[in-house]
């Protein structure tokens, strides 16, 4: 199921995220989509990927997401992890399903983005109709699923070839904590 939320990160947290982003821009801490399943990115240009290694910053992002969607990942026995993605000209992601993650999402960091620049989040609703969400600053898209209501198939349209703009996002996901909590009674 897809849901959109606005005003996810506080101004202070957004500033901390962008300062962190600036501090790692020239460091050798980036991966890319080159190692992804080929069916996910086909002939897409590079998407730079950085796992947010500042645990405090990642926890603050987690708290902001939990507050917005009204879920406590710890109580659901889930582990939260966050990444910065930099989408370049001609990059995109094909239709796919994130069924292995109970909750995952995108937070848009670009203050200015025009829908003509591409990078639109498309998804199929419960009746298999294609819907779209334009990237807007500090908004959050959440894709969640259960056995009864599986994740929605979705993709990201191509960033317009030749544009100098970069689409910058926080991508986050949750994993089931394999270390089960023990209850002593």
C-alpha positions in Angstrom: 0.0 0.0 0.0 1.3 3.4 -1.0 0.8 6.5 1.2 2.2 10.0 0.9 3.0 12.4 3.8 4.2 16.0 3.8 6.6 17.9 6.1 8.4 14.8 7.3 11.7 16.2 8.6 12.0 19.2 10.8 14.0 22.2 9.5 16.9 21.3 11.8 16.9 17.7 10.8 16.7 18.6 7.1 19.7 21.0 7.6 21.6 18.2 9.4 20.9 15.8 6.5 22.0 18.3 3.9 25.2 19.1 5.9 25.9 15.4 6.1 25.3 15.1 2.3 27.7 17.9 1.6 30.4 16.4 4.0 30.4 13.1 2.0 30.1 14.4 -1.5 33.8 14.1 -2.3 34.6 11.1 -0.1 35.0 7.6 -1.3 31.9 6.3 0.4 29.5 5.9 -2.5 28.2 2.8 -4.2 25.9 2.7 -7.2 23.1 0.7 -8.9 25.7 -1.2 -11.0 25.5 -4.2 -8.7 21.7 -4.3 -8.6 19.6 -6.9 -10.4 19.9 -6.0 -14.1 16.1 -6.1 -14.5 15.7 -3.3 -11.9 17.8 -0.8 -13.8 18.2 -2.1 -17.3 20.2 0.7 -19.1 19.7 3.3 -16.4 22.5 5.8 -15.8 24.2 5.6 -12.5 22.3 6.2 -9.3 24.8 6.9 -6.5 24.0 5.2 -3.2 25.4 5.9 0.3 24.3 4.1 3.4 24.0 6.8 6.1 26.7 5.8 8.5 26.0 8.5 11.1 23.9 6.4 13.5 22.5 9.4 15.3 21.3 11.0 12.0 19.8 7.7 10.9 18.0 7.3 14.2 16.6 10.9 13.9 15.4 10.1 10.4 13.8 6.9 11.7 12.1 8.8 14.5 10.7 11.4 12.1 9.3 8.6 9.8 7.9 6.7 12.8 6.2 9.9 14.1 4.7 10.6 10.7 3.4 7.2 9.9 2.5 6.4 13.6 4.5 3.1 13.8 7.2 2.0 16.2 9.6 -0.2 14.3 11.2 -1.6 17.5 7.9 -2.8 18.8 7.2 -4.4 15.4 10.6 -6.1 15.7 12.0 -4.3 12.7 15.4 -2.8 12.0 15.5 0.6 10.1 18.2 1.5 7.7 18.6 4.6 5.6 20.5 5.6 2.4 21.2 8.8 0.4 20.5 8.3 -3.4 21.7 10.7 -6.0 19.8 10.2 -9.3 21.6 11.5 -12.4 20.4 12.3 -15.9 18.9 9.2 -17.6 18.6 7.2 -14.4 15.4 5.4 -13.4 14.2 2.2 -11.8 11.9 -0.3 -13.6 8.7 -1.8 -12.2 9.3 -3.9 -9.2 7.9 -5.0 -5.8 9.7 -4.4 -2.5 7.9 -7.3 -0.8 11.0 -8.4 1.3 10.8 -5.1 3.3 7.8 -4.7 5.6 8.0 -0.9 5.3 10.2 1.2 2.9 10.0 4.6 1.5 11.4 7.7 -0.1 12.0 11.2 1.4 12.5 13.9 -1.3 15.3 16.4 -0.5 15.2 18.7 -3.6 13.8 22.1 -2.8 13.0 22.6 -6.5 11.9 19.9 -8.9 9.8 20.2 -12.0 7.7 17.2 -13.1 9.1 17.8 -16.6 12.5 16.7 -15.1 11.2 13.2 -14.7 11.8 11.1 -11.6 8.0 10.6 -11.0 7.1 7.8 -8.6 4.5 5.5 -10.4 2.7 2.7 -8.7 -0.2 0.4 -9.3 -3.1 0.7 -6.9 -5.3 -2.2 -5.7 -7.2 -2.2 -8.9 -3.9 -2.3 -10.9 -4.5 1.2 -12.1 -1.2 3.3 -12.6 -1.0 6.3 -10.4 1.8 8.9 -10.0 3.3 11.1 -7.3 5.5 14.0 -8.2 8.6 14.6 -6.0 8.0 17.4 -3.6 10.4 18.8 -1.1 10.3 17.1 2.3 7.6 14.7 1.4 7.6 11.0 2.2 6.2 8.0 0.2 5.7 4.8 2.2 5.3 1.4 0.6 4.1 -1.2 3.1 2.7 -4.6 2.8 1.4 -7.6 4.6 0.4 -11.1 3.4 -3.2 -9.9 3.0 -2.3 -6.6 1.3 1.0 -7.0 -0.5 3.4 -4.2 -1.6 2.4 -2.2 -4.6 4.4 -2.6 -7.8 6.1 0.7 -8.5 8.9 2.4 -10.6 10.6 5.7 -11.0 10.5 7.4 -14.4 13.6 8.4 -16.2 15.3 11.6 -15.1 15.3 13.7 -18.3 18.5 13.0 -20.4 20.8 16.0 -20.4 19.5 17.7 -17.3 22.2 19.0 -14.9 19.8 18.6 -11.9 20.3 15.7 -9.6 17.3 14.1 -7.8 18.4 13.6 -4.2 16.5 11.3 -1.9 16.6 9.4 1.4 15.7 5.8 0.7 14.9 3.8 3.8 13.7 0.3 4.5 13.0 -2.0 7.4 14.1 -5.6 7.9 12.7 -8.2 10.3 15.0 -8.4 13.3 16.2 -12.0 13.3 17.2 -11.8 16.9 13.9 -12.5 18.5 13.2 -10.6 21.7 13.1 -12.9 24.7 10.3 -12.4 27.2 10.9 -13.6 30.8 7.8 -14.3 32.8 
